[in-house]
Structure formats: structure tokens, C-alpha cells
Amino acid sequence: MEAEASTVTVEDKQQQDGGQAAAKEAAQFAAVEAAAKPKEVKPAAERKRTRNLSEDKRFKLFSGTANRPLADKIGIHIGVAVGESKIQRFADGEVYFQLLENVRGVDVFVVQPTCYPVDQHLVELLVMIDALKRASAARITVVVPYYGYARQDRKDRPRVAISAKLIADLLTTAGANRALFVDLHAAQIQGFFNIPVDHLFASPVLVGYFRELALPNLTVVSPDAGGVERARFFAQKIGAPLAIVDKRRTDMNVTEVMHVIGDVTGKTCLIIDDIVDTAGTLVKTVDALYNSGAASVYACASHAVLSGPAIDRIAASRLEQLIVTDTIPLREAAQKLPKIKVLSIAGLLGAAIESIHMETSVSSLFN
């Protein structure tokens, strides 16, 4: 009986060992089979944004001479000082640029609007990009708050250049890997680039200001048919009706206002535009609105180019106030004019730069 009991115990043990071996083999087979199957790809969680990039050694911010105050404000917003560099001019006007910091393997952002003098600031930006590329920067993002030559985006007359496309090619050839713009004159300019482009709008900053201002009986006005989409977006955000001024351009910087489409009688009108250059169109639009019965007229624009007689025209006009952003630094005469108020987009640009560097969504800034 003892021998029989012992035999049963050994058989049970053998069966138990065999079962464990079979289970182990099955588990190994299942693991191999699971590894062979394509894994379900889940979207990676976005890295948490930080409002201070000062400790990030793989991030640097540089600026040209076009709008250094804006670059400094952006740096304050994201907690990074503008990088050290040397920009000088030879006697004949040639630009000389030298980086005074190591940028090897660094994600670099260069702030430089191509405002007046346009060609000088454009060449300066191209030279800066080339220097960064030759210094082995990992990625170069050009932050161009104001894109010069944007108004030459198509052949509207025989034998003319599409200069906006030429500038896009120059920036890409110089070595830019990415571009960030604010309120392009024509949205299709994004398609001129073969690199990623982020197009921001100054509307969130401007809308916030006019919401706080709470103007009575407000009507948003587009100064021409080309700006209807911009004005409609603004009108929807601020909850106001839309009117359009029909104009005809007779020559460069020369326009003739035809008539107002929409009811503006007794209304507070707000003209929405992207660029105020010589202010000829703006002043004629103001007159057309008052002639149509408007009670008061305000205006806002993203880019205050304000060239030629613009300051005198605005000062002499019946315009209540012109609100602009700091994509372009104002001339001294414009700064002294009480009718002109400047809102900063440094926070908007800083958030966009941070999102691009941290590889988080930029689309939330469109609102």
C-alpha cells in the first residue's frame, strides 16, 4: 500500500510538472504571437506646457533690428532672454551678423518683421538664417509678424512679379525650417512655402479690447471685398452685424470709395483691416461711413505701416481712434498721435513659439 501510494504521488507530480511546462510553453507562444501582431497606436499625450523655458538648453530666441522691443516682450512672456548676437553694417550698407552663443543642436526662433526699410530687414533676416544654419542649429523657425511683399501675391497685371512667392523661396533657400506669421494679407501665401507654416491672427487681442470698450450699436465694416472674411470673423466673435464698403483701386495706394453696402445709420462703425499704409483707403472709408449716417467711426488693423502722409491724414480725419498691434514699431510721430493706440501681441506670439517648441497644438490660439 505504501509503494502504491508513493507511485500515485510521483505520477501526480509528473502530471503537475507537465501541466506547468505546457502552460509555460503556451504563455511563450502567446507572447510571440502578440509581438507579431501590429500594436494599436495610441496618440501620445501632449507634453505639458511651461511658461518658463529658461532652463531648456535646447531652446533659444534671437532678434534682428526690425522690432527688438517686441522680441524682448516675447522673451519676458516665455521666460527667456533674447540671445546675444552682433549686427553691424559696413560703410556701403552690407549687413554683418555674428552669433555670440552656441546654437549647435538647438531649436532656434528668429523674430524679424520685414517692415520699413523692407529690403534691409529682409536681407538681415536671410543673413541671420544662414549664420544659424552654418552654426548647426537643429531647427530654425522664422517669426515674421509682418510679411513684406505680401500684397504682391498674384499677377493682377501683365508682366509683373509675384514677389510674395519670391520671398518665400528666399527664406526657404536660406535655411528656414518653419515659419510663423501674423495676419498675412492673403491667406494663400502659406501655400507658397514648402515648409510648415503657422498663421496666427491678431483678432483675439483686438476682439478682447473692443469687448471691454463695449461700444453702443456696433457694426463691423470691411473696407473692401477682399477683407470680408476677416471682418465677418471679427463680427461673429464680437456679436455685431457686418457692412461692406465697395471701393475701386485706380493705382497703387490710390483708391476711390464707391458706396456702403449695409445699414450704418446711427451706428458706431468699426473698420477692420490688416494693413494701414498711407491711410488713403482708411480716411475715404471713414468719410463714406459718415456720409451714410454713421454716428462714430473706429478702426483697427494688425499692421501699422503708416508710410508717407498717413499720420497727417489720420490726424486730420474724423476717425475716433485707430487701434493697431506692435507687429511693426511705430514711428515717433505716430506714437505722439492720441488717436493711435497700440496693443501688444507678444503674449500671442510667445504662446505660439512655446507650442511649436513643445510640439503641442497651435490651433487653440486661433480662437
TORKE-380739 format. One record per residue (C-alpha): x, y, z. Coordinates in steps of 0.001 Angstrom, whole numbers, plus 524288, in hexadecimal, padded with zeros to 5 digits. Example, Ala and Ser with C-alpha at 12.3 -4.5 7.8 and 13.67 -1.06 7.14 Angstrom:
<sites>
8300C7EE6C81E78
835667FBDC81BE4
</sites>
This chain:
<sites>
800008000080000
80B318092A80303
811A0806527F5DC
804BC8088D7EECB
802A6815587F5E4
8105E819647F28E
80E02816587E42C
801BF81E747E3DC
8090E829CD7E9DE
813C98291D7DF9A
809D6828617D483
80290834097D9FC
80F5283B607DACD
812C8837F27CCC0
8055683C577C816
806BD848EE7CFC1
8144C84B9D7CA0B
80F50848937BC7C
803DC851C47BE33
80CD585CC87C283
815CC85A6F7B6D3
80A2185A957ADA0
80509867187B3C5
8127186D527B2BA
81389869497A46D
805F586EA27A1B2
8096087B787A83A
815D387CA77A029
80E47879D1793B0
80414883F379738
80EBA88DFF799D6
8152C88B5278CB0
8080788C0B785C8
804AA898D578C87
811C389E9A788BA
80F7689ABE77A9E
802588A1B477A06
802778B06B776E3
800798B8117834F
7F5868C1EC78450
7FBB68CF407839B
7F6548D8A978DA2
7F86E8E74978C3E
8034B8EBE479501
7FF3B8F4F279FCD
80386902DE79D5E
80E84907A67A5A1
80A01911137AFE9
80C8E91F197AC55
815AA927007B49B
815B3935AE7B5A8
8244D936217B80B
82DF4930927AE38
839DE9366F7B4CC
83ED4929197B914
83CFF922DE7ABA0
84A95922117A5B9
844E791E1079891
83D7C92ACE79693
8424D9384E792B3
83BEA944E878E3A
842C594EC678585
83EC495BC277FAC
842AC9648777490
842309735077509
83496974DE76F02
82CD7973C377BBB
835819709378742
82B8E975997915F
821BA96B6878CDB
82BFF960A578DEA
82F429652179BBB
820CD9649279F81
81FB3956DB799E7
82BB2952F67A1B0
825A09582C7AE2D
81925950A67AB75
8200C9438E7A9C6
82ACA946267B3A5
8363A946547AA30
83FBB951597A775
84246954BD79945
84EE494E41794C4
85B8F955D979374
85FB395972785A8
866BD9642F77E4B
8604896B6877309
86807975F676C38
8687097CCB75F13
873DF97F3A7561E
875B198CCB75070
86E74988F474411
862D99837F74BAF
8663F974F874B70
8615696DCD75773
86A9D9666476066
8650495C9D76A0A
86BF49542077407
8665394AFC77E3C
86C7E94C9978BA4
8666E9402479121
8676B931B678DDC
85B4992CE478689
85FC391F4C78280
854189161B78363
84B46920FF78878
83D3E92452784A6
83EBD9329778090
8343E93CFA77E68
837A79499977746
82EA295568778DF
82F8C95EDD76D78
82443965C076699
827AD96A57758E9
822CA9783175B0F
828AD9852175696
8331C9852475173
82DDB9786A74BF1
8396297406743A7
84345976FF74E5C
83BF096F2B75899
839569641574F11
847BA9627774BAA
84B0D9634F75A15
841AF9580C75CC8
8477B94FE6751C1
8554D9520B756E4
8510E94E41764AA
84ADE941A975FB8
8572593E2D75824
85FBC940887640B
856FE937D876C76
8570092D2D76245
865D692D5876145
866A492D1D7702D
85F5291FFC76FF4
8527A9245477618
84947918AF776BF
83D6D92048771E2
83BAA92E6676DAF
82E2D9348976EE3
82C8E942237693F
822AF94A55770D3
81E65954DB76742
8136495CD976D73
812659652776122
8150895EAB75405
819DD968C974A45
8162E9675E73BE7
809C49601674002
801689690D73796
80847963FF72B5C
802769566072C33
7FD53954C171E3C
7FE7B959FB71065
7F402964667108D
7FA3A96B3C704E4
8024B9668F6F948
810D9964726FB1E
8119796660709DF
818BA95E437140D
8124E955D771E79
81B7495B36728C1
814F0954617344C
818CD9474972E59
826AC94C1472BE4
8284994FC673A39
8233B9426073E4F
82D8593BF9735B1
83839944A373B43
834D49414B74953
83463932C174665
84109932EA73E89
847FB93A617495B
8450D92F1E75296
8384A931D5759C8
831C99252675E44
8250B92B27762DB
81E00938397623E
814AD93F8976B2A
80CD194B05765DC
802469544376AC2
7F6D89586E76227
7FC2D9560975497
7F62595F3F74AA4
7F20F95351742CD
7F05C94642749B2
7F49B93EA773D9C
802929437973FB3
803EC937E4748F6
803AE92F5573CDC
80F9F9364B73755
817FA92F4F74182
81CD09214F7412B
81F379219374FD4
815459217275B09
80E9792E9E75CE1
806CB93331768AF
7FDC393E94765BA
7F8F0946107719A
7EE909508F77233
7EEFF95CB977A8E
7E02C95C2177BFA
7E03B95631789C2
7E7C6961E778EDA
7DF8196BD37878D
7D2839654678AAC
7D5C29653B79921
7D869973D3798CE
7CB96977527922E
7C3D596E4C79AF3
7C8DA975F97A698
7C643982BE79F80
7B7F597EA679D94
7B4BB98856792BC
7A5F898A8E790EF
79EF19863D78465
7AB7E980A677EE2
7AC8697CB57708D
7B8DE9767F76B18
7BD0597BC875DD1
7C5CC975BC75381
7CCA69806B74B95
7CC9F977F773F58
7C77896B1E73A00
7D47F9645373C3F
7D39F9664574AED
7C5DB9610D74CA7
7CA22954197529B
7D2AC95B0575C94
7C7C69648876023
7BD7C959B8760B5
7C5E1951EE76A35
7C77C95E02772B3
7B8EA9610B77224
7B566953357765C
7BEC0953B2781DB
7B9D9960CE7869F
7AB8195E3B7835C
7A9639699C77A04
7A38796B2E76C4E
7AC2796CC97604C
7ACEA97776755F0
7B5BC97895749F9
7BB809845974323
7BCA39828373475
7C923988B272F76
7D08B98917722AE
7DF4D98A2C721FC
7E3C09934A7172D
7F26999248719D7
7FBEA98DDA7244C
7F8169943873148
7ECFF99B5372A4D
7DEE49971D72C69
7D17599C8A729BF
7C6C4998B37334A
7BA01995CF72C5B
7AF259931F73623
7ABBC98C3A742D5
7A4D997F1274286
79CF097D7A74F05
795E298602758CD
79EEF98EBB760C6
79579999BB763EB
7970B99DD877214
7A0BC992BA77460
7AE429926577A4B
7B69398CFB76F41
7C302985227711A
7CB9B983B9764FE
7D3829771A764D2
7DFA99765375C3F
7ECBE96F6475C51
7F59F97A6675782
7F5069892B758A5
7FF4498E7774F4F
7FD1C99C4574A64
7EFAA99CAA7510A
7E9469A16A74478
7DF859963E7442A
7DCFD99779752B8
7D9E39A60475249
7D0FE9A49E74667
7C9EF9995174CF0
7C7D99A1AE75910
7C21A9AC9A750AE
7B94F9A30374966
7B3F399D9C7563C
7B1269AB1D75BC9
7AA909AEF874EFF
7A1FB9A2E47507A
79D799A72675DEE
7A71E9A0A576747
7A7639A660774FE
7B5D49A3D077769
7C0C099C2C770E1
7CBD599441776CE
7D5F498C0576FBD
7DF8C9813D772EF
7EA5897ACC76B2C
7F4A39709F76DD4
7FFEB9777F766F7
80239986217687B
80B15988A975CD0
807299972975CFC
80FE699BCA75201
810029A8C774AD4
804F59B1FB74EC7
7FDF49A7D47573C
7FFE09AED076443
7FB189BBEB75F28
7EF569B5A2758A7
7EB539AE7976503
7ED389BA9876D58
7E4AE9C2BA7643E
7DA199B85C76292
7CD719B6A976A3E
7D2139A96876F0B
7CFE99A7C277DB1
7DAED99E1A78014
7E3FC994F3778B0
7E80A988A878008
7F3F09815877AE6
7FD22976C477FCD
80BCA97744781D1
80F7296E617766F
8160497A9C77118
81C74984E1779D9
81590991F8778C0
81CB899DDE773FA
81E989A8D577DD3
814149B12F77763
80A499A60A77865
80D939A3D6786B5
80A3C9B20A78998
7FCFC9B16D782CC
7F2479AF4478D18
7E94B9A8E678317
7F25599D35781AC
7F26C992B478C33
7FBA0986F478BFC
7F8579797279143
8032C96F71792F8
802AD961E878CDB
80EC495D6079434
8069C9542279C84
8005194E137907D
80D5C94C30789AC
813A59473279626
8091793CE0797D4
80AAA938C57899E
81973937C078ACE
817F392FCB79723
80E2C926AB79097
816E092497784B9
822A39218478D24
81B0C9188F7964D
814239125578A8F
806A29154878FDE
7FAD991A427886F
7FB4F927FE782ED
7ED4B927AB77DF6
7E7D292BAF78B36
7EE2C9390278931
7E5BD93B7077D2C
7DA6293E547864F
</sites>
